[in-house]
């Protein structure tokens, strides 16, 4: 049992959870460094690595037949911790401001709604599979957050880095509303029947 908890897919999930406070730390260090570019790029690369583990942990667990209960439980938690913490950081430092805050709110609210729905349906022994469009939503969301994390440091390499991130964040928010509705509609018949 202990060996399943420490298989490679689960270690990747744990690494994603550990990345969250490290990314947050970059934002506290950013204000204290001469050049905040180093902190921004460090946060970006930590996030990029964590995003890759999001894909790899599930993929490896399936092909190596190493799925586990702890992995199934922690994987979505790690995803939500990563996305929520970075969106909150971006809002706190002003990278996401004005109307764009609503894109972040939509994404965060959908994550909570779907988590609650999945937990409720799991008690009823009902599985709601992840759809292809939901996977696209996650990819666009991760790209958006990556651009936003690079932010001002990224502007020196690629002009309009922040604007690209904001555009992608809105695209993710729109797809998020659709997938949230899709999940809710799929689960609604079980809620109403109950």
QUIPE-V576357 format. One record per residue. RES is the residue in one small letter. SS is DSSP state (@ for helix, = for strand, . for the rest). OMEGA is omega in whole degrees, 0 to 359 (999 if undefined). D_FIRST is the distance of its C-alpha to the first C-alpha in Angstrom with 2 decimals. Layout:
BEGIN
res: [RES:RES]
ss: [SS:SS]
omega: [OMEGA:OMEGA]
d_first: [D_FIRST:D_FIRST]
END
This chain:
BEGIN
res: [x:x:x:x:x:x:x:x:x:x:x:x:x:x:x:x:x:x:x:x:x:x:x:x:x:x:x:x:x:x:x:x:x:x:x:x:x:x:x:x:x:x:x:x:x:x:x:x:x:x:x:x:x:x:x:x:x:x:x:x:x:x:x:x:x:x:x:x:x:x:x:x:x:x:x:x:x:x:x:x:x:x:x:x:x:x:x:x:x:x:x:x:x:x:x:x:x:x:x:x:x:x:x:x:x:x:x:x:x:x:x:x:x:x:x:x:x:x:x:x:x:x:x:x:x:x:x:x:x:x:x:x:x:x:x:x:x:x:x:x:x:x:x:x:x:x:x:x:x:x:x:x:x:x:x:x:x:x:x:x:x:x:x:x:x:x:x:x:x:x:x:x:x:x:x:x:x:x:x:x:x:x:x:x:x:x:x:x:x:x:x:x:x:x]
ss: [.:@:@:@:@:.:.:@:@:@:@:@:@:@:@:@:@:@:@:@:@:@:@:@:@:@:@:@:@:@:.:.:.:.:.:.:@:@:@:@:@:@:@:@:@:@:@:@:@:@:@:@:@:@:@:@:@:@:@:@:@:@:@:.:.:.:.:.:@:@:@:@:@:@:@:@:@:@:@:@:@:@:@:@:@:@:@:@:@:@:@:@:.:.:.:.:.:.:.:@:@:@:@:@:@:@:@:@:@:@:@:@:@:@:@:@:@:@:@:@:@:@:@:.:.:.:.:.:.:.:.:@:@:@:@:@:@:@:@:@:@:@:@:@:@:@:@:@:@:@:@:@:@:@:@:.:.:.:.:.:@:@:@:@:@:@:@:@:@:@:@:@:@:@:@:@:@:@:@:@:@:@:@:@:@:@:@:@:@:@:@:@:@:.]
omega: [180:181:177:180:182:175:186:178:179:177:176:177:178:180:179:178:180:180:184:180:178:177:178:179:178:181:175:179:185:182:184:181:174:180:180:180:181:180:179:181:177:177:180:183:174:180:179:179:179:179:178:178:178:178:188:186:179:180:181:179:180:185:178:182:181:177:180:179:180:177:179:180:188:183:179:177:179:179:184:176:181:183:184:183:182:177:178:176:181:178:182:182:175:177:173:182:177:182:182:174:181:176:179:179:179:181:181:180:179:180:179:180:183:178:179:180:179:180:179:182:178:176:179:182:178:179:176:183:177:182:179:181:177:177:176:178:180:180:181:179:180:177:180:182:177:178:181:177:178:174:183:178:180:180:181:179:182:179:179:179:181:180:176:178:180:178:179:179:176:177:178:180:180:178:178:179:180:182:176:177:181:178:181:179:179:182:186:182:178:178:181:180:182:999]
d_first: [0.00:3.82:5.43:5.38:6.74:9.14:10.31:14.08:14.58:12.65:14.56:17.66:17.11:16.77:19.89:21.71:21.21:22.44:25.38:26.72:28.07:29.28:31.31:32.65:33.64:35.66:37.80:38.55:39.45:41.49:44.31:44.58:44.84:48.19:46.78:44.23:43.64:41.13:39.00:39.32:38.35:35.38:34.16:34.87:32.92:29.89:30.05:30.61:27.57:25.43:26.99:26.14:22.42:22.77:23.80:21.62:18.14:18.63:20.60:18.20:15.21:17.61:19.23:16.20:14.33:11.45:11.81:9.23:10.30:10.41:12.42:14.63:15.33:16.02:17.95:20.97:20.98:21.17:23.94:25.90:25.70:26.99:29.77:30.87:31.10:33.09:35.37:36.12:36.87:39.16:40.96:41.34:42.88:45.13:43.80:43.22:46.27:48.73:48.00:44.94:43.14:43.19:41.16:38.43:38.73:38.46:35.26:33.69:34.89:33.55:30.07:30.15:31.68:29.22:26.20:27.77:28.67:25.23:23.74:26.55:26.26:22.51:23.49:25.98:23.44:25.57:24.29:26.62:26.06:26.95:30.46:31.99:34.36:31.55:30.12:33.68:33.91:30.86:32.36:35.77:34.36:32.50:35.71:37.79:35.75:35.84:39.64:39.97:37.93:40.21:43.11:46.16:44.76:44.21:47.80:49.07:47.34:47.54:50.12:49.07:45.38:45.08:47.12:44.93:41.87:43.65:44.73:41.22:39.91:42.50:41.56:37.90:39.11:41.23:38.45:36.17:38.71:38.78:35.03:34.71:37.44:35.85:32.52:34.53:36.73:33.82:32.31:35.72:36.36:33.29:34.40:37.99:37.15:35.05]
END
